Amino acid sequence: MSAVALPALAVLELHASTTEVAVLAFLGQLPNAVALWAGALSDRHPKRPQLIASDLAVAGALSARVLPF
């Protein structure tokens, strides 16, 4: 659904150009291309520091969203 809706929304509401829609589509597919490599890389390292780092990243993202700076 979002593969069709997001570019359509960008064109209709934001008046995005062809290049901007292509970059948007590329960035939408980027996590799929990186996921296999990132999974193999994370399997080679201890899990506890990864979990702590991800919890800190989530806390930072939530505090940046909630706190009005």
C-alpha positions as CSV (number, residue, x, y, z in Angstrom):
1,M,0.0,0.0,0.0
2,S,2.7,2.5,0.9
3,A,4.7,1.7,-2.2
4,V,1.9,3.3,-4.2
5,A,0.4,5.7,-1.7
6,L,3.6,7.5,-0.7
7,P,4.8,8.5,-4.2
8,A,1.3,9.5,-5.1
9,L,1.0,11.6,-2.1
10,A,4.3,13.2,-2.8
11,V,3.3,14.1,-6.4
12,L,-0.3,15.2,-5.6
13,E,0.2,17.1,-2.4
14,L,3.9,18.1,-2.3
15,H,4.3,18.6,-6.1
16,A,7.4,16.5,-6.1
17,S,9.5,16.2,-9.3
18,T,10.4,13.0,-11.0
19,T,13.8,13.0,-9.4
20,E,12.4,13.5,-5.9
21,V,9.9,10.6,-6.4
22,A,12.8,8.4,-7.6
23,V,14.9,9.2,-4.6
24,L,11.9,8.6,-2.4
25,A,11.4,5.1,-4.0
26,F,15.1,4.4,-3.6
27,L,15.1,5.3,0.1
28,G,12.1,3.2,0.6
29,Q,13.9,0.1,-0.7
30,L,17.2,0.8,1.0
31,P,16.3,-1.0,4.3
32,N,15.5,-4.2,2.3
33,A,18.9,-4.1,0.6
34,V,20.8,-3.5,3.9
35,A,18.9,-5.9,6.1
36,L,20.7,-9.1,5.2
37,W,24.2,-7.5,5.5
38,A,23.2,-5.8,8.8
39,G,21.9,-9.1,10.2
40,A,25.0,-11.0,9.4
41,L,27.1,-8.2,10.9
42,S,25.1,-8.1,14.1
43,D,25.4,-11.9,14.5
44,R,29.1,-11.6,14.9
45,H,29.0,-9.3,17.9
46,P,27.7,-9.6,21.4
47,K,24.0,-9.0,21.8
48,R,23.9,-7.1,25.1
49,P,25.8,-3.9,23.9
50,Q,23.5,-3.9,20.8
51,L,20.4,-4.0,22.9
52,I,21.7,-1.2,25.2
53,A,22.6,0.9,22.2
54,S,19.2,0.4,20.6
55,D,17.4,1.2,23.8
56,L,19.4,4.4,24.1
57,A,18.6,5.3,20.5
58,V,14.9,4.8,21.1
59,A,15.0,6.9,24.2
60,G,16.8,9.6,22.3
61,A,14.3,9.6,19.5
62,L,11.4,9.7,21.9
63,S,12.8,12.5,24.0
64,A,13.6,14.5,20.8
65,R,10.0,14.0,19.7
66,V,8.4,14.9,23.1
67,L,10.7,17.7,24.3
68,P,10.0,21.1,22.7
69,F,13.5,22.3,21.9
